[in-house]
Amino acid sequence: MVRVREVIVVEGRYDQNTLRQIVDADVVCTDGFAIFREQERQALLRRLAEKRGLIVLTDSDGAGRVIRGFLNGIVDPSTVKNAFIPDVPGKEKRKSSPSREGKLGVEGMKPEVLLRALRTAGATMDDAGQTAARCAPITPADLYSLGLSGGQDSAEKRRRLQKALDLPERMSTKQLLTVLNILVSRQELRALLASVE
């Protein structure tokens, strides 16, 4: 599996699942057009772009182009790379009918097509520095042991942590884990939790 240093931004969770089977990367979703009204998520994307850079990978249809244009407008252009998939007629396996424009989206692309799109965009792949940074990632077990999941007051602890990090309120524990691994180390997380309790 190829490592990608930048954070990859996709439209939805099926796109995210497809990419996670192909590359070792942090992949975040816009949740489609929800990105237009969620100021906190926009701010998070700007922070991720500053920290590691973004690769925007949206569908080739009209909605994908609109979302891509919006994302390129809210972050520093020097921190964004754009990956494009080709127009391929068809429908995704999980869908009963094709999209309005009749094109496959990111989730329907073959792995080699997605890898080529990332390479063409200039993705930083197999970076040695990233290997070192990922030596001790924050895990679901860490979240549990720190009381951020599985406990009686876990939701409140996550809420305080998210507020301290200026993160969107509406994040699943899994999304929070992805973002924490981009923004902080295990040690920084422990120190931050101690300061907000």
Backbone as a chain_set.jsonl record, in Angstrom:
{"seq": "MVRVREVIVVEGRYDQNTLRQIVDADVVCTDGFAIFREQERQALLRRLAEKRGLIVLTDSDGAGRVIRGFLNGIVDPSTVKNAFIPDVPGKEKRKSSPSREGKLGVEGMKPEVLLRALRTAGATMDDAGQTAARCAPITPADLYSLGLSGGQDSAEKRRRLQKALDLPERMSTKQLLTVLNILVSRQELRALLASVE", "coords": {"N": [[0.852, -1.181, 0.0], [0.543, 2.205, -0.809], [1.867, 5.087, 0.709], [0.499, 8.287, 1.387], [1.31, 11.561, 1.967], [-0.13, 14.037, 2.162], [-3.383, 15.237, 3.228], [-6.245, 13.745, 2.037], [-9.11, 14.945, 0.466], [-12.412, 14.079, 0.035], [-15.735, 13.606, -1.363], [-17.691, 11.897, -0.088], [-18.466, 9.145, 2.24], [-18.26, 6.651, 0.949], [-16.452, 7.115, -1.066], [-14.289, 7.664, 0.566], [-13.928, 5.149, 1.832], [-13.199, 3.6, -0.401], [-10.727, 4.787, -1.153], [-9.182, 4.303, 1.146], [-8.673, 1.637, 0.918], [-6.763, 1.548, -0.963], [-4.667, 3.395, -0.583], [-2.413, 4.412, 2.04], [-3.412, 6.766, 3.884], [-4.622, 9.848, 5.287], [-7.937, 10.449, 5.065], [-10.525, 12.631, 4.515], [-13.984, 13.655, 4.615], [-16.241, 15.791, 2.817], [-18.87, 15.577, 3.167], [-20.559, 15.974, 1.04], [-22.535, 18.654, -0.179], [-22.808, 19.726, 2.326], [-20.562, 20.936, 3.299], [-20.641, 23.594, 2.534], [-22.154, 25.017, 4.397], [-21.079, 24.501, 6.866], [-19.17, 26.04, 8.91], [-17.249, 25.39, 10.851], [-16.174, 22.983, 9.928], [-15.038, 23.879, 7.579], [-13.048, 25.538, 8.651], [-11.52, 23.592, 9.894], [-10.556, 22.158, 7.664], [-8.918, 24.143, 6.573], [-6.946, 24.255, 8.57], [-5.89, 21.665, 8.413], [-4.856, 21.781, 5.86], [-2.816, 23.684, 6.173], [-1.177, 22.299, 7.925], [-0.491, 19.793, 6.681], [-1.07, 19.882, 3.984], [-3.469, 19.604, 1.33], [-5.167, 17.282, -0.791], [-7.482, 17.536, -3.191], [-10.007, 15.493, -4.219], [-12.531, 14.954, -6.078], [-15.674, 13.843, -7.52], [-16.187, 13.686, -11.103], [-18.402, 14.951, -11.991], [-20.923, 17.591, -12.195], [-21.61, 18.398, -9.55], [-19.321, 17.604, -8.153], [-17.436, 19.292, -9.318], [-18.335, 21.786, -8.41], [-18.037, 21.545, -5.62], [-15.254, 21.147, -5.508], [-14.363, 23.632, -6.522], [-15.281, 25.325, -4.502], [-13.811, 24.397, -2.259], [-11.21, 24.981, -3.12], [-11.366, 27.69, -2.967], [-11.521, 28.336, -0.272], [-9.218, 27.715, 1.077], [-5.663, 28.273, 1.426], [-4.183, 28.615, -1.675], [-1.606, 27.629, -2.134], [-1.409, 25.399, -0.583], [-2.89, 23.376, -1.603], [-3.543, 20.601, -3.707], [-4.845, 19.361, -6.729], [-6.561, 16.514, -7.674], [-7.717, 14.679, -10.398], [-10.307, 12.65, -11.714], [-11.062, 10.594, -14.57], [-13.766, 11.043, -16.978], [-15.934, 8.518, -16.857], [-18.325, 6.491, -18.19], [-21.066, 4.927, -16.501], [-22.239, 3.078, -13.564], [-22.025, 2.925, -9.992], [-21.465, -0.086, -8.12], [-23.053, -0.404, -5.811], [-25.275, 1.115, -6.266], [-28.598, 1.438, -7.606], [-29.204, 2.709, -9.922], [-27.571, 4.736, -12.441], [-25.732, 7.843, -11.799], [-27.054, 11.21, -12.168], [-25.65, 12.368, -14.302], [-24.62, 10.115, -15.372], [-22.041, 9.124, -14.875], [-19.192, 7.441, -13.482], [-18.185, 7.82, -10.098], [-15.644, 8.741, -7.679], [-15.671, 6.499, -5.978], [-16.245, 4.46, -7.769], [-14.07, 4.122, -9.395], [-11.214, 2.376, -10.74], [-8.478, 1.025, -8.842], [-5.898, 1.589, -9.988], [-6.449, 3.809, -11.556], [-7.128, 5.753, -9.681], [-4.711, 5.925, -8.255], [-3.042, 6.891, -10.289], [-4.239, 9.375, -10.711], [-3.689, 10.624, -8.261], [-0.87, 10.636, -8.321], [-0.421, 12.234, -10.6], [-1.413, 14.614, -9.66], [0.581, 15.339, -7.996], [0.988, 14.191, -5.508], [2.615, 13.487, -2.418], [4.291, 10.686, -2.107], [5.105, 7.652, -0.372], [6.762, 8.823, 1.554], [9.54, 9.145, 3.651], [9.613, 10.646, 5.982], [6.987, 10.639, 6.815], [6.626, 8.041, 7.655], [8.06, 7.953, 10.044], [6.571, 9.777, 11.516], [4.241, 8.387, 11.851], [4.788, 6.355, 13.621], [3.762, 5.945, 16.229], [0.751, 6.042, 16.244], [-2.332, 7.543, 17.362], [-4.716, 5.453, 18.719], [-7.891, 3.596, 18.567], [-7.992, 2.255, 20.996], [-6.469, 3.925, 22.607], [-8.173, 6.152, 22.752], [-10.224, 5.02, 24.208], [-8.91, 4.319, 26.631], [-8.244, 6.841, 27.517], [-10.661, 7.817, 28.151], [-12.256, 8.883, 26.172], [-13.958, 7.441, 24.634], [-16.485, 4.933, 24.903], [-17.138, 5.27, 27.596], [-19.054, 6.525, 30.423], [-19.119, 9.348, 30.537], [-17.94, 9.993, 28.13], [-18.777, 11.289, 25.749], [-19.076, 13.941, 26.58], [-16.441, 14.518, 27.333], [-15.183, 14.295, 24.826], [-16.466, 16.404, 23.547], [-15.472, 18.627, 24.997], [-12.761, 18.394, 24.362], [-12.838, 18.688, 21.553], [-13.753, 21.305, 21.429], [-11.586, 22.642, 22.601], [-9.674, 22.213, 20.65], [-10.739, 23.59, 18.58], [-12.492, 22.21, 16.816], [-15.06, 20.847, 14.644], [-18.324, 20.381, 16.068], [-19.996, 18.248, 15.323], [-18.762, 15.446, 14.915], [-17.883, 12.106, 14.327], [-16.591, 9.527, 16.496], [-14.698, 8.096, 15.097], [-14.027, 9.881, 13.02], [-12.944, 11.907, 14.584], [-10.702, 10.584, 15.587], [-9.147, 10.291, 13.232], [-8.593, 13.007, 12.646], [-7.261, 13.805, 14.994], [-4.899, 12.319, 14.77], [-3.673, 13.694, 12.743], [-3.312, 16.271, 13.729], [-2.201, 16.223, 16.377], [0.193, 14.639, 18.614], [0.384, 11.537, 20.507], [1.342, 12.181, 23.08], [0.897, 14.952, 23.146], [-1.875, 14.929, 23.008], [-2.567, 13.718, 25.474], [-1.6, 15.707, 27.256], [-3.187, 17.878, 26.494], [-5.741, 16.933, 27.131], [-5.481, 16.795, 29.9], [-5.336, 19.492, 30.477], [-7.877, 20.435, 29.807], [-9.586, 19.241, 31.527]], "CA": [[0.0, 0.0, 0.0], [1.313, 3.432, -0.975], [1.571, 6.147, 1.669], [0.341, 9.636, 0.853], [1.513, 12.485, 3.086], [-1.192, 15.029, 2.252], [-4.727, 14.808, 3.598], [-7.075, 13.67, 0.831], [-10.481, 15.374, 0.729], [-13.369, 13.489, -0.899], [-17.109, 14.041, -1.111], [-18.489, 11.077, 0.815], [-17.829, 8.019, 2.939], [-17.941, 5.55, 0.038], [-15.187, 7.532, -1.68], [-13.302, 7.494, 1.63], [-13.676, 3.714, 1.976], [-12.473, 3.141, -1.587], [-9.333, 5.252, -1.076], [-8.481, 3.652, 2.264], [-8.269, 0.298, 0.481], [-5.719, 1.7, -1.973], [-3.535, 4.168, -0.068], [-2.291, 4.673, 3.467], [-3.528, 8.224, 3.929], [-5.74, 10.402, 6.039], [-8.957, 10.834, 4.091], [-11.659, 13.27, 5.168], [-15.136, 13.872, 3.733], [-16.971, 17.067, 2.88], [-20.288, 15.234, 3.299], [-21.239, 16.618, -0.08], [-22.751, 20.096, -0.102], [-22.831, 20.171, 3.728], [-19.365, 21.748, 3.53], [-20.944, 25.004, 2.279], [-22.768, 25.675, 5.553], [-20.398, 24.127, 8.11], [-18.007, 26.903, 9.107], [-16.228, 24.686, 11.643], [-15.509, 22.007, 9.054], [-14.194, 24.678, 6.687], [-11.878, 25.949, 9.437], [-10.705, 22.386, 10.08], [-9.857, 21.897, 6.405], [-7.827, 25.122, 6.461], [-5.872, 23.829, 9.489], [-5.263, 20.464, 7.854], [-4.081, 22.228, 4.699], [-1.604, 24.324, 6.686], [-0.337, 21.308, 8.608], [0.038, 18.734, 5.819], [-1.468, 20.031, 2.597], [-4.674, 18.874, 0.928], [-5.404, 16.862, -2.168], [-8.92, 17.504, -3.427], [-10.349, 14.432, -5.17], [-13.986, 14.877, -6.157], [-16.215, 13.225, -8.726], [-16.024, 14.531, -12.291], [-19.695, 15.526, -12.375], [-21.134, 18.995, -11.853], [-21.534, 18.584, -8.099], [-17.91, 17.491, -7.784], [-16.741, 20.511, -9.743], [-18.758, 22.872, -7.525], [-17.384, 21.312, -4.326], [-13.818, 21.401, -5.719], [-14.175, 25.072, -6.629], [-15.489, 25.91, -3.174], [-12.657, 24.046, -1.422], [-10.054, 25.747, -3.591], [-11.561, 29.08, -2.594], [-11.493, 28.592, 1.18], [-7.897, 27.428, 1.643], [-4.523, 28.889, 0.747], [-3.916, 27.846, -2.892], [-0.297, 26.972, -2.098], [-1.498, 24.184, 0.233], [-3.856, 22.467, -2.227], [-3.276, 19.937, -4.986], [-6.103, 18.842, -7.258], [-6.496, 15.241, -8.397], [-8.903, 14.551, -11.244], [-10.602, 11.338, -12.301], [-11.623, 10.77, -15.919], [-15.197, 10.793, -17.187], [-16.159, 7.12, -17.235], [-19.751, 6.192, -18.082], [-21.417, 3.742, -15.731], [-22.816, 3.289, -12.231], [-21.361, 2.193, -8.924], [-22.108, -1.379, -7.832], [-24.04, -0.32, -4.728], [-26.416, 1.919, -6.697], [-29.531, 0.758, -8.507], [-29.189, 3.416, -11.206], [-26.422, 5.647, -12.543], [-25.935, 9.225, -11.367], [-27.771, 12.035, -13.147], [-24.807, 12.551, -15.488], [-24.247, 8.795, -15.883], [-20.597, 8.908, -14.752], [-18.675, 6.847, -12.246], [-17.526, 8.741, -9.188], [-14.395, 8.257, -7.086], [-15.856, 5.143, -5.448], [-16.351, 3.49, -8.853], [-12.824, 4.072, -10.17], [-10.267, 1.295, -10.477], [-7.35, 1.495, -8.023], [-4.811, 2.17, -10.778], [-6.89, 5.127, -12.022], [-7.015, 6.657, -8.541], [-3.281, 6.141, -7.991], [-2.53, 7.759, -11.353], [-4.765, 10.717, -10.449], [-2.927, 11.176, -7.136], [0.504, 10.906, -8.788], [-0.483, 13.361, -11.523], [-1.648, 15.815, -8.85], [1.805, 15.659, -7.258], [0.935, 13.673, -4.138], [3.876, 13.057, -1.824], [4.077, 9.261, -1.836], [6.186, 6.881, 0.247], [7.655, 9.771, 2.217], [10.182, 8.578, 4.84], [9.231, 11.445, 7.141], [5.672, 10.243, 7.278], [6.766, 6.779, 8.372], [8.471, 8.276, 11.405], [5.462, 10.443, 12.192], [3.18, 7.433, 12.106], [5.268, 5.259, 14.455], [2.877, 5.698, 17.367], [-0.497, 6.782, 16.041], [-3.378, 7.443, 18.376], [-5.567, 4.332, 18.324], [-9.16, 3.532, 19.295], [-7.705, 1.838, 22.378], [-6.042, 5.134, 23.322], [-9.368, 6.946, 23.037], [-10.933, 4.33, 25.289], [-8.164, 4.441, 27.885], [-8.277, 8.245, 27.924], [-12.038, 8.157, 28.492], [-12.914, 9.586, 25.072], [-14.954, 6.55, 24.033], [-16.902, 3.778, 25.691], [-17.403, 5.58, 28.997], [-20.286, 7.225, 30.755], [-19.017, 10.768, 30.183], [-17.054, 10.106, 26.964], [-19.269, 12.299, 24.801], [-18.755, 15.257, 27.138], [-14.984, 14.685, 27.224], [-14.892, 14.568, 23.413], [-16.962, 17.747, 23.256], [-14.503, 19.585, 25.551], [-11.536, 18.282, 23.564], [-13.113, 19.282, 20.249], [-13.82, 22.758, 21.619], [-10.213, 23.104, 22.849], [-8.943, 22.138, 19.386], [-11.533, 24.3, 17.566], [-12.968, 21.236, 15.845], [-16.519, 20.834, 14.516], [-19.045, 19.611, 17.083], [-20.567, 17.031, 14.751], [-17.745, 14.518, 14.407], [-17.947, 10.784, 14.944], [-15.353, 9.164, 17.182], [-13.76, 7.687, 14.048], [-13.544, 11.104, 12.377], [-12.092, 12.57, 15.561], [-9.434, 9.848, 15.615], [-8.401, 10.665, 12.031], [-8.127, 14.385, 12.78], [-6.261, 13.851, 16.07], [-3.639, 11.787, 14.254], [-3.062, 14.699, 11.879], [-3.007, 17.496, 14.45], [-1.454, 16.089, 17.637], [0.796, 13.349, 18.95], [-0.2, 10.923, 21.699], [1.742, 12.957, 24.248], [0.179, 16.227, 23.095], [-3.276, 14.646, 23.339], [-2.667, 13.533, 26.932], [-1.412, 17.007, 27.894], [-4.361, 18.68, 26.181], [-6.854, 16.419, 27.937], [-5.241, 17.203, 31.299], [-5.606, 20.926, 30.604], [-9.317, 20.758, 29.662], [-10.399, 18.58, 32.586]], "C": [[0.896, 1.242, 0.0], [0.89, 4.452, 0.086], [1.47, 7.484, 0.941], [0.406, 10.587, 2.041], [0.353, 13.452, 3.259], [-2.502, 14.392, 2.725], [-5.566, 14.845, 2.328], [-8.514, 14.023, 1.211], [-11.377, 14.821, -0.375], [-14.779, 13.928, -0.517], [-17.823, 13.218, -0.041], [-17.757, 9.866, 1.36], [-17.509, 6.837, 2.028], [-16.652, 5.85, -0.72], [-14.052, 7.293, -0.684], [-12.931, 6.017, 1.794], [-12.865, 3.165, 0.811], [-10.998, 3.533, -1.493], [-8.548, 4.555, 0.02], [-8.068, 2.217, 1.936], [-7.076, 0.349, -0.466], [-4.467, 2.381, -1.426], [-3.577, 4.252, 1.45], [-2.261, 6.187, 3.59], [-4.656, 8.61, 4.863], [-6.714, 10.961, 5.022], [-10.133, 11.413, 4.861], [-12.735, 13.583, 4.135], [-15.705, 15.275, 3.903], [-18.426, 16.819, 3.242], [-21.09, 15.993, 2.249], [-21.35, 18.112, 0.108], [-22.827, 20.607, 1.329], [-21.65, 21.075, 4.037], [-19.657, 23.238, 3.355], [-21.461, 25.723, 3.52], [-22.045, 25.392, 6.865], [-19.081, 24.878, 8.257], [-16.882, 26.185, 9.859], [-15.464, 23.684, 10.792], [-14.602, 22.725, 8.051], [-12.909, 25.093, 7.402], [-10.943, 24.76, 9.655], [-9.917, 22.077, 8.811], [-8.706, 22.886, 6.184], [-6.649, 24.73, 7.354], [-5.139, 22.609, 8.948], [-4.391, 20.826, 6.658], [-2.772, 22.862, 5.144], [-0.629, 23.303, 7.26], [0.312, 20.336, 7.625], [-0.244, 18.91, 4.339], [-2.685, 19.18, 2.297], [-4.556, 18.422, -0.515], [-6.908, 16.746, -2.31], [-9.191, 16.494, -4.535], [-11.863, 14.259, -5.162], [-14.401, 14.164, -7.435], [-16.079, 14.202, -9.891], [-17.338, 15.157, -12.751], [-19.803, 16.979, -11.915], [-21.019, 19.268, -10.368], [-20.088, 18.524, -7.623], [-17.127, 18.736, -8.15], [-17.081, 21.694, -8.834], [-18.059, 22.742, -6.17], [-15.886, 21.604, -4.435], [-13.543, 22.91, -5.77], [-14.308, 25.766, -5.28], [-14.275, 25.645, -2.285], [-11.418, 24.831, -1.825], [-10.163, 27.221, -3.218], [-11.435, 29.364, -1.109], [-10.144, 28.293, 1.822], [-6.815, 28.119, 0.818], [-4.173, 28.032, -0.473], [-2.572, 27.116, -2.878], [-0.316, 25.666, -1.303], [-2.394, 23.115, -0.382], [-3.324, 21.904, -3.538], [-4.608, 19.349, -5.439], [-5.86, 17.571, -8.06], [-7.809, 15.067, -9.146], [-9.061, 13.127, -11.743], [-11.208, 11.569, -13.681], [-13.139, 10.579, -15.928], [-15.341, 9.362, -17.685], [-17.651, 6.848, -17.097], [-19.973, 4.927, -17.258], [-22.066, 4.099, -14.411], [-22.051, 2.442, -11.214], [-22.159, 0.938, -8.585], [-23.224, -1.262, -6.808], [-25.313, 0.408, -5.145], [-27.302, 1.142, -7.67], [-29.582, 1.431, -9.873], [-27.99, 4.369, -11.243], [-26.762, 7.042, -12.02], [-26.637, 10.005, -12.476], [-26.969, 12.187, -14.434], [-24.309, 11.224, -16.057], [-22.766, 8.477, -15.808], [-20.265, 8.215, -13.442], [-18.031, 7.938, -11.412], [-16.235, 8.124, -8.668], [-14.553, 6.809, -6.628], [-15.913, 4.077, -6.543], [-15.09, 3.33, -9.685], [-11.956, 2.873, -9.774], [-9.086, 1.85, -9.683], [-6.241, 2.16, -8.833], [-5.163, 3.565, -11.308], [-6.741, 6.152, -10.894], [-5.554, 6.948, -8.207], [-2.664, 7.074, -9.031], [-2.993, 9.199, -11.125], [-3.987, 11.387, -9.313], [-1.496, 11.528, -7.553], [0.543, 12.14, -9.689], [-0.676, 14.675, -10.765], [-0.407, 16.23, -8.069], [1.791, 15.213, -5.818], [2.322, 13.234, -3.678], [3.687, 11.615, -1.374], [5.331, 8.61, -1.281], [7.229, 7.777, 0.902], [8.221, 9.172, 3.502], [9.792, 9.342, 6.098], [7.882, 11.056, 7.694], [5.745, 8.946, 8.053], [7.134, 7.043, 9.82], [7.314, 8.901, 12.181], [4.36, 9.468, 12.566], [3.604, 6.295, 13.028], [4.312, 4.934, 15.586], [1.575, 6.469, 17.185], [-1.441, 6.599, 17.228], [-4.36, 6.392, 17.868], [-6.929, 4.408, 19.018], [-8.964, 3.104, 20.755], [-7.242, 3.023, 23.219], [-7.254, 5.984, 23.695], [-10.144, 6.335, 24.187], [-10.221, 4.548, 26.621], [-8.135, 5.879, 28.405], [-9.696, 8.721, 28.258], [-12.787, 8.904, 27.408], [-13.913, 8.713, 24.318], [-15.283, 5.437, 25.012], [-17.217, 4.043, 27.142], [-18.669, 6.39, 29.178], [-20.249, 8.697, 30.332], [-18.109, 11.011, 28.974], [-17.487, 11.197, 25.994], [-18.928, 13.707, 25.289], [-17.255, 15.532, 27.063], [-14.582, 14.998, 25.782], [-15.315, 15.981, 23.05], [-15.977, 18.805, 23.762], [-13.201, 19.578, 24.745], [-11.722, 18.962, 22.207], [-13.172, 20.804, 20.354], [-12.412, 23.326, 21.82], [-9.387, 23.127, 21.561], [-9.638, 22.896, 18.253], [-11.965, 23.373, 16.441], [-14.483, 21.297, 15.754], [-17.164, 19.97, 15.603], [-19.505, 18.263, 16.544], [-19.479, 16.184, 14.101], [-17.962, 13.181, 15.095], [-16.621, 10.524, 15.645], [-14.291, 8.777, 16.158], [-13.176, 8.906, 13.328], [-12.594, 11.856, 13.301], [-10.723, 11.905, 15.612], [-8.557, 10.222, 14.42], [-7.784, 12.053, 12.183], [-7.064, 14.503, 13.879], [-4.906, 13.369, 15.574], [-2.94, 12.738, 13.294], [-2.539, 15.865, 12.715], [-2.103, 17.345, 15.667], [-0.822, 14.708, 17.772], [0.058, 12.766, 20.158], [0.087, 11.752, 22.945], [1.013, 14.299, 24.293], [-1.291, 16.043, 23.44], [-3.456, 14.491, 24.835], [-2.552, 14.868, 27.662], [-2.639, 17.895, 27.685], [-5.563, 18.237, 27.011], [-6.707, 16.836, 29.392], [-5.601, 18.67, 31.481], [-7.089, 21.267, 30.499], [-10.181, 20.094, 30.724], [-10.361, 19.351, 33.878]], "O": [[1.886, 1.305, 0.729], [-0.3, 4.651, 0.326], [2.232, 7.776, 0.02], [-0.346, 10.441, 3.005], [-0.107, 13.669, 4.38], [-2.696, 13.18, 2.633], [-5.594, 15.855, 1.624], [-9.067, 13.467, 2.16], [-11.141, 15.057, -1.56], [-14.985, 14.547, 0.527], [-18.493, 13.783, 0.824], [-16.61, 9.589, 1.009], [-16.574, 6.088, 2.309], [-15.856, 4.949, -0.984], [-12.99, 6.785, -1.046], [-11.751, 5.678, 1.884], [-11.953, 2.362, 1.006], [-10.12, 2.704, -1.727], [-7.37, 4.248, -0.161], [-7.206, 1.65, 2.607], [-6.451, -0.675, -0.743], [-3.346, 1.996, -1.76], [-4.642, 4.173, 2.063], [-1.215, 6.814, 3.422], [-5.528, 7.802, 5.184], [-6.369, 11.83, 4.222], [-10.676, 10.764, 5.755], [-12.452, 13.754, 2.949], [-15.655, 15.86, 4.985], [-19.144, 17.757, 3.59], [-22.142, 16.568, 2.528], [-20.389, 18.77, 0.505], [-22.904, 21.818, 1.535], [-21.728, 21.901, 4.947], [-18.985, 24.067, 3.969], [-21.227, 26.922, 3.678], [-22.377, 25.996, 7.885], [-18.03, 24.428, 7.8], [-15.706, 26.356, 9.539], [-14.247, 23.552, 10.921], [-13.525, 22.23, 7.717], [-11.82, 25.013, 6.835], [-9.722, 24.906, 9.606], [-8.728, 21.765, 8.885], [-7.651, 22.513, 5.672], [-5.493, 24.856, 6.951], [-3.912, 22.532, 9.017], [-3.319, 20.251, 6.464], [-1.725, 22.602, 4.55], [0.585, 23.426, 7.102], [1.512, 20.076, 7.709], [0.288, 18.163, 3.517], [-2.906, 18.152, 2.937], [-3.934, 19.083, -1.346], [-7.539, 15.943, -1.623], [-8.675, 16.618, -5.646], [-12.411, 13.515, -4.349], [-13.58, 13.914, -8.317], [-15.88, 15.399, -9.686], [-17.38, 15.82, -13.787], [-18.873, 17.519, -11.317], [-20.404, 20.254, -9.961], [-19.682, 19.318, -6.774], [-16.264, 19.185, -7.396], [-16.213, 22.51, -8.524], [-17.547, 23.727, -5.638], [-15.313, 22.239, -3.549], [-12.607, 23.399, -5.139], [-13.545, 26.677, -4.959], [-13.768, 26.558, -1.633], [-10.663, 25.293, -0.969], [-9.153, 27.922, -3.161], [-11.26, 30.518, -0.717], [-9.947, 28.589, 3.001], [-7.032, 28.495, -0.333], [-3.894, 26.843, -0.324], [-2.42, 26.091, -3.543], [0.652, 24.906, -1.342], [-2.636, 22.074, 0.229], [-2.742, 22.614, -4.357], [-5.402, 18.892, -4.618], [-5.063, 17.551, -8.998], [-8.885, 15.284, -8.588], [-8.093, 12.479, -12.14], [-11.8, 12.618, -13.934], [-13.712, 10.019, -14.992], [-14.922, 9.034, -18.795], [-18.195, 6.963, -15.999], [-19.182, 3.985, -17.308], [-22.403, 5.256, -14.158], [-21.507, 1.386, -11.541], [-23.379, 0.907, -8.744], [-24.239, -1.949, -6.921], [-26.325, 0.326, -4.45], [-26.829, 0.31, -8.444], [-29.957, 0.806, -10.865], [-27.464, 4.757, -10.2], [-27.93, 7.376, -11.825], [-26.79, 9.507, -13.592], [-27.53, 12.142, -15.529], [-23.654, 11.2, -17.099], [-22.27, 7.656, -16.579], [-20.956, 8.376, -12.436], [-17.413, 8.861, -11.942], [-15.79, 7.093, -9.172], [-13.67, 5.984, -6.861], [-15.655, 2.904, -6.27], [-15.044, 2.492, -10.586], [-11.969, 2.425, -8.627], [-8.733, 3.019, -9.836], [-5.7, 3.183, -8.415], [-4.28, 4.404, -11.487], [-6.286, 7.273, -11.119], [-5.2, 8.089, -7.911], [-1.86, 7.943, -8.694], [-2.222, 10.137, -11.326], [-3.664, 12.572, -9.392], [-0.975, 12.582, -7.188], [1.428, 12.986, -9.559], [-0.167, 15.717, -11.175], [-0.344, 17.341, -7.541], [2.497, 15.78, -4.984], [3.1, 12.68, -4.454], [3.006, 11.35, -0.383], [6.454, 8.952, -1.651], [8.429, 7.518, 0.814], [7.456, 8.732, 4.36], [9.656, 8.746, 7.166], [7.653, 11.132, 8.901], [5.001, 8.762, 9.016], [6.579, 6.422, 10.726], [7.103, 8.594, 13.354], [3.618, 9.714, 13.517], [2.84, 5.346, 13.202], [4.074, 3.761, 15.873], [1.325, 7.443, 17.895], [-1.348, 5.632, 17.984], [-4.785, 6.441, 16.714], [-7.107, 5.192, 19.95], [-9.695, 3.55, 21.639], [-7.578, 3.122, 24.4], [-7.351, 6.477, 24.818], [-10.662, 7.051, 25.044], [-10.846, 4.914, 27.617], [-8.013, 6.099, 29.61], [-9.902, 9.883, 28.605], [-13.833, 9.497, 27.672], [-14.636, 9.206, 23.453], [-14.459, 5.053, 25.842], [-17.541, 3.103, 27.868], [-19.269, 6.872, 28.218], [-21.24, 9.225, 29.827], [-17.572, 12.106, 28.811], [-16.654, 11.941, 25.478], [-18.535, 14.564, 24.497], [-16.843, 16.653, 26.763], [-13.74, 15.863, 25.544], [-14.604, 16.68, 22.327], [-15.677, 19.766, 23.053], [-12.617, 20.629, 24.483], [-10.86, 19.724, 21.767], [-12.695, 21.509, 19.465], [-12.085, 24.377, 21.269], [-8.502, 23.968, 21.404], [-9.189, 22.856, 17.107], [-11.826, 23.702, 15.263], [-15.135, 21.753, 16.693], [-16.605, 18.949, 16.004], [-19.411, 17.25, 17.237], [-19.304, 16.207, 12.883], [-18.198, 13.126, 16.302], [-15.64, 11.228, 15.408], [-13.115, 9.095, 16.333], [-11.977, 8.957, 13.058], [-11.569, 12.377, 12.862], [-9.7, 12.588, 15.674], [-7.357, 10.444, 14.578], [-6.606, 12.255, 11.889], [-6.078, 15.221, 13.711], [-3.877, 13.948, 15.921], [-1.741, 12.603, 13.055], [-1.457, 16.389, 12.449], [-1.317, 18.245, 15.962], [-1.245, 13.745, 17.133], [-0.79, 13.429, 20.755], [-0.801, 11.996, 23.761], [0.565, 14.731, 25.355], [-1.89, 16.9, 24.09], [-4.382, 15.06, 25.413], [-3.32, 15.137, 28.586], [-3.074, 18.584, 28.609], [-6.309, 19.068, 27.529], [-7.689, 17.19, 30.045], [-6.117, 19.053, 32.531], [-7.524, 22.283, 31.043], [-11.38, 20.361, 30.806], [-10.982, 18.941, 34.859]]}, "num_chains": 1, "name": "protein.A"}
